[in-house]
Amino acid sequence: MLSLIEKLKQVNDFRKDKGKRHPLWIVLLVIILGTMLGYSGYRELGEFAK
């Protein structure tokens, strides 16, 4: 059985190379965790990520 992180690593990264700072799986994981804790919107999730 695959873990959440292993599954997120399988998601195709559609972003262009220019401007990539973090692997997509980390970005998705932060969004999932932030949403579970009640954060919504990119500003709140950005603050959560810090």
Biopython code that builds the backbone (N, CA, C, O; Angstrom):
import numpy as np
from Bio.PDB.StructureBuilder import StructureBuilder

atoms = [
    (1, "MET", "N", (0.846, -1.177, 0.000)),
    (1, "MET", "CA", (0.000, 0.000, 0.000)),
    (1, "MET", "C", (0.893, 1.243, 0.000)),
    (1, "MET", "O", (1.820, 1.359, 0.802)),
    (2, "LEU", "N", (0.600, 2.150, -0.897)),
    (2, "LEU", "CA", (1.411, 3.353, -1.017)),
    (2, "LEU", "C", (0.998, 4.397, 0.014)),
    (2, "LEU", "O", (-0.178, 4.557, 0.338)),
    (3, "SER", "N", (2.008, 5.097, 0.514)),
    (3, "SER", "CA", (1.717, 6.180, 1.454)),
    (3, "SER", "C", (1.237, 7.404, 0.682)),
    (3, "SER", "O", (1.334, 7.460, -0.544)),
    (4, "LEU", "N", (0.723, 8.373, 1.415)),
    (4, "LEU", "CA", (0.258, 9.609, 0.789)),
    (4, "LEU", "C", (1.393, 10.281, 0.025)),
    (4, "LEU", "O", (1.202, 10.728, -1.106)),
    (5, "ILE", "N", (2.561, 10.354, 0.631)),
    (5, "ILE", "CA", (3.698, 11.011, -0.030)),
    (5, "ILE", "C", (4.084, 10.273, -1.304)),
    (5, "ILE", "O", (4.367, 10.906, -2.321)),
    (6, "GLU", "N", (4.100, 8.958, -1.265)),
    (6, "GLU", "CA", (4.417, 8.184, -2.469)),
    (6, "GLU", "C", (3.398, 8.445, -3.572)),
    (6, "GLU", "O", (3.760, 8.555, -4.744)),
    (7, "LYS", "N", (2.122, 8.545, -3.199)),
    (7, "LYS", "CA", (1.076, 8.841, -4.191)),
    (7, "LYS", "C", (1.249, 10.246, -4.753)),
    (7, "LYS", "O", (1.112, 10.447, -5.960)),
    (8, "LEU", "N", (1.550, 11.225, -3.892)),
    (8, "LEU", "CA", (1.735, 12.598, -4.360)),
    (8, "LEU", "C", (2.934, 12.707, -5.292)),
    (8, "LEU", "O", (2.922, 13.514, -6.222)),
    (9, "LYS", "N", (3.960, 11.912, -5.058)),
    (9, "LYS", "CA", (5.141, 11.925, -5.929)),
    (9, "LYS", "C", (4.818, 11.396, -7.322)),
    (9, "LYS", "O", (5.558, 11.665, -8.268)),
    (10, "GLN", "N", (3.734, 10.654, -7.462)),
    (10, "GLN", "CA", (3.333, 10.105, -8.760)),
    (10, "GLN", "C", (2.539, 11.097, -9.602)),
    (10, "GLN", "O", (2.315, 10.853, -10.788)),
    (11, "VAL", "N", (2.109, 12.208, -9.014)),
    (11, "VAL", "CA", (1.329, 13.208, -9.743)),
    (11, "VAL", "C", (2.240, 13.908, -10.742)),
    (11, "VAL", "O", (3.323, 14.372, -10.385)),
    (12, "ASN", "N", (1.800, 13.983, -11.989)),
    (12, "ASN", "CA", (2.585, 14.661, -13.023)),
    (12, "ASN", "C", (2.663, 16.152, -12.739)),
    (12, "ASN", "O", (1.659, 16.793, -12.427)),
    (13, "ASP", "N", (3.868, 16.694, -12.852)),
    (13, "ASP", "CA", (4.085, 18.118, -12.613)),
    (13, "ASP", "C", (3.913, 18.861, -13.930)),
    (13, "ASP", "O", (4.743, 18.743, -14.831)),
    (14, "PHE", "N", (2.834, 19.625, -14.036)),
    (14, "PHE", "CA", (2.492, 20.339, -15.259)),
    (14, "PHE", "C", (3.168, 21.697, -15.343)),
    (14, "PHE", "O", (3.093, 22.358, -16.378)),
    (15, "ARG", "N", (3.828, 22.124, -14.269)),
    (15, "ARG", "CA", (4.411, 23.466, -14.222)),
    (15, "ARG", "C", (5.642, 23.563, -15.120)),
    (15, "ARG", "O", (6.323, 22.570, -15.379)),
    (16, "LYS", "N", (5.908, 24.768, -15.583)),
    (16, "LYS", "CA", (7.116, 25.023, -16.361)),
    (16, "LYS", "C", (8.302, 25.072, -15.411)),
    (16, "LYS", "O", (8.156, 25.408, -14.236)),
    (17, "ASP", "N", (9.485, 24.731, -15.931)),
    (17, "ASP", "CA", (10.675, 24.707, -15.088)),
    (17, "ASP", "C", (10.996, 26.073, -14.502)),
    (17, "ASP", "O", (11.483, 26.173, -13.376)),
    (18, "LYS", "N", (10.721, 27.127, -15.266)),
    (18, "LYS", "CA", (11.019, 28.476, -14.794)),
    (18, "LYS", "C", (10.124, 28.803, -13.599)),
    (18, "LYS", "O", (8.900, 28.697, -13.679)),
    (19, "GLY", "N", (10.737, 29.194, -12.517)),
    (19, "GLY", "CA", (9.982, 29.596, -11.344)),
    (19, "GLY", "C", (9.677, 28.488, -10.356)),
    (19, "GLY", "O", (9.111, 28.755, -9.296)),
    (20, "LYS", "N", (10.036, 27.250, -10.672)),
    (20, "LYS", "CA", (9.807, 26.161, -9.719)),
    (20, "LYS", "C", (10.751, 26.339, -8.536)),
    (20, "LYS", "O", (11.962, 26.475, -8.707)),
    (21, "ARG", "N", (10.186, 26.337, -7.352)),
    (21, "ARG", "CA", (11.006, 26.441, -6.145)),
    (21, "ARG", "C", (10.977, 25.161, -5.323)),
    (21, "ARG", "O", (11.944, 24.819, -4.643)),
    (22, "HIS", "N", (9.856, 24.464, -5.398)),
    (22, "HIS", "CA", (9.673, 23.276, -4.566)),
    (22, "HIS", "C", (9.079, 22.155, -5.416)),
    (22, "HIS", "O", (8.344, 22.415, -6.369)),
    (23, "PRO", "N", (9.398, 20.917, -5.072)),
    (23, "PRO", "CA", (8.774, 19.797, -5.776)),
    (23, "PRO", "C", (7.255, 19.847, -5.605)),
    (23, "PRO", "O", (6.752, 20.272, -4.565)),
    (24, "LEU", "N", (6.542, 19.413, -6.625)),
    (24, "LEU", "CA", (5.082, 19.475, -6.600)),
    (24, "LEU", "C", (4.502, 18.696, -5.428)),
    (24, "LEU", "O", (3.522, 19.136, -4.828)),
    (25, "TRP", "N", (5.082, 17.554, -5.091)),
    (25, "TRP", "CA", (4.513, 16.744, -4.016)),
    (25, "TRP", "C", (4.540, 17.483, -2.683)),
    (25, "TRP", "O", (3.640, 17.304, -1.862)),
    (26, "ILE", "N", (5.555, 18.308, -2.457)),
    (26, "ILE", "CA", (5.613, 19.092, -1.218)),
    (26, "ILE", "C", (4.533, 20.167, -1.222)),
    (26, "ILE", "O", (3.874, 20.395, -0.208)),
    (27, "VAL", "N", (4.355, 20.823, -2.358)),
    (27, "VAL", "CA", (3.320, 21.855, -2.482)),
    (27, "VAL", "C", (1.946, 21.247, -2.209)),
    (27, "VAL", "O", (1.150, 21.812, -1.460)),
    (28, "LEU", "N", (1.676, 20.108, -2.811)),
    (28, "LEU", "CA", (0.383, 19.447, -2.618)),
    (28, "LEU", "C", (0.187, 19.017, -1.168)),
    (28, "LEU", "O", (-0.909, 19.145, -0.621)),
    (29, "LEU", "N", (1.245, 18.508, -0.547)),
    (29, "LEU", "CA", (1.153, 18.075, 0.846)),
    (29, "LEU", "C", (0.844, 19.250, 1.771)),
    (29, "LEU", "O", (0.021, 19.125, 2.678)),
    (30, "VAL", "N", (1.494, 20.384, 1.550)),
    (30, "VAL", "CA", (1.231, 21.573, 2.365)),
    (30, "VAL", "C", (-0.215, 22.029, 2.187)),
    (30, "VAL", "O", (-0.871, 22.411, 3.156)),
    (31, "ILE", "N", (-0.714, 21.989, 0.951)),
    (31, "ILE", "CA", (-2.103, 22.378, 0.695)),
    (31, "ILE", "C", (-3.068, 21.437, 1.412)),
    (31, "ILE", "O", (-4.037, 21.887, 2.024)),
    (32, "ILE", "N", (-2.809, 20.150, 1.339)),
    (32, "ILE", "CA", (-3.679, 19.173, 2.001)),
    (32, "ILE", "C", (-3.673, 19.381, 3.516)),
    (32, "ILE", "O", (-4.731, 19.435, 4.142)),
    (33, "LEU", "N", (-2.483, 19.499, 4.102)),
    (33, "LEU", "CA", (-2.388, 19.665, 5.555)),
    (33, "LEU", "C", (-3.013, 20.982, 6.009)),
    (33, "LEU", "O", (-3.733, 21.022, 7.007)),
    (34, "GLY", "N", (-2.736, 22.050, 5.277)),
    (34, "GLY", "CA", (-3.310, 23.350, 5.622)),
    (34, "GLY", "C", (-4.824, 23.340, 5.553)),
    (34, "GLY", "O", (-5.496, 23.899, 6.421)),
    (35, "THR", "N", (-5.361, 22.707, 4.524)),
    (35, "THR", "CA", (-6.812, 22.615, 4.369)),
    (35, "THR", "C", (-7.427, 21.808, 5.511)),
    (35, "THR", "O", (-8.491, 22.159, 6.022)),
    (36, "MET", "N", (-6.760, 20.733, 5.904)),
    (36, "MET", "CA", (-7.260, 19.918, 7.017)),
    (36, "MET", "C", (-7.278, 20.702, 8.325)),
    (36, "MET", "O", (-8.084, 20.418, 9.212)),
    (37, "LEU", "N", (-6.394, 21.685, 8.445)),
    (37, "LEU", "CA", (-6.332, 22.499, 9.661)),
    (37, "LEU", "C", (-7.204, 23.743, 9.585)),
    (37, "LEU", "O", (-7.229, 24.548, 10.516)),
    (38, "GLY", "N", (-7.922, 23.903, 8.468)),
    (38, "GLY", "CA", (-8.877, 24.998, 8.364)),
    (38, "GLY", "C", (-8.404, 26.218, 7.592)),
    (38, "GLY", "O", (-9.124, 27.214, 7.515)),
    (39, "TYR", "N", (-7.214, 26.161, 7.021)),
    (39, "TYR", "CA", (-6.731, 27.280, 6.217)),
    (39, "TYR", "C", (-7.364, 27.200, 4.830)),
    (39, "TYR", "O", (-7.558, 26.113, 4.286)),
    (40, "SER", "N", (-7.683, 28.362, 4.266)),
    (40, "SER", "CA", (-8.240, 28.377, 2.913)),
    (40, "SER", "C", (-7.700, 29.593, 2.184)),
    (40, "SER", "O", (-7.418, 30.620, 2.801)),
    (41, "GLY", "N", (-7.560, 29.481, 0.900)),
    (41, "GLY", "CA", (-7.026, 30.579, 0.106)),
    (41, "GLY", "C", (-5.507, 30.558, 0.087)),
    (41, "GLY", "O", (-4.864, 30.037, 0.999)),
    (42, "TYR", "N", (-4.959, 31.123, -0.951)),
    (42, "TYR", "CA", (-3.512, 31.042, -1.134)),
    (42, "TYR", "C", (-2.737, 31.848, -0.101)),
    (42, "TYR", "O", (-1.621, 31.469, 0.255)),
    (43, "ARG", "N", (-3.297, 32.944, 0.387)),
    (43, "ARG", "CA", (-2.586, 33.742, 1.400)),
    (43, "ARG", "C", (-2.492, 32.993, 2.726)),
    (43, "ARG", "O", (-1.423, 32.913, 3.330)),
    (44, "GLU", "N", (-3.611, 32.452, 3.166)),
    (44, "GLU", "CA", (-3.605, 31.696, 4.421)),
    (44, "GLU", "C", (-2.717, 30.465, 4.315)),
    (44, "GLU", "O", (-1.965, 30.158, 5.240)),
    (45, "LEU", "N", (-2.801, 29.759, 3.190)),
    (45, "LEU", "CA", (-1.963, 28.576, 3.011)),
    (45, "LEU", "C", (-0.488, 28.958, 2.934)),
    (45, "LEU", "O", (0.372, 28.214, 3.405)),
    (46, "GLY", "N", (-0.193, 30.113, 2.343)),
    (46, "GLY", "CA", (1.182, 30.595, 2.293)),
    (46, "GLY", "C", (1.729, 30.882, 3.679)),
    (46, "GLY", "O", (2.881, 30.567, 3.978)),
    (47, "GLU", "N", (0.903, 31.479, 4.523)),
    (47, "GLU", "CA", (1.311, 31.735, 5.908)),
    (47, "GLU", "C", (1.504, 30.417, 6.660)),
    (47, "GLU", "O", (2.448, 30.273, 7.437)),
    (48, "PHE", "N", (0.612, 29.463, 6.427)),
    (48, "PHE", "CA", (0.740, 28.151, 7.054)),
    (48, "PHE", "C", (2.041, 27.479, 6.628)),
    (48, "PHE", "O", (2.701, 26.839, 7.446)),
    (49, "ALA", "N", (2.411, 27.615, 5.377)),
    (49, "ALA", "CA", (3.607, 26.963, 4.850)),
    (49, "ALA", "C", (4.887, 27.507, 5.482)),
    (49, "ALA", "O", (5.890, 26.799, 5.576)),
    (50, "LYS", "N", (4.846, 28.762, 5.910)),
    (50, "LYS", "CA", (6.042, 29.352, 6.530)),
    (50, "LYS", "C", (6.282, 28.716, 7.873)),
    (50, "LYS", "O", (7.239, 29.070, 8.561)),
]
sb = StructureBuilder()
sb.init_structure("model")
sb.init_model(0)
sb.init_chain("A")
sb.init_seg("    ")
for serial, (resi, resn, name, xyz) in enumerate(atoms, 1):
    if name == "N":
        sb.init_residue(resn, " ", resi, " ")
    sb.init_atom(name, np.array(xyz, "f"), 0.0, 1.0, " ", f" {name:<3s}", serial, name[0])
structure = sb.get_structure()
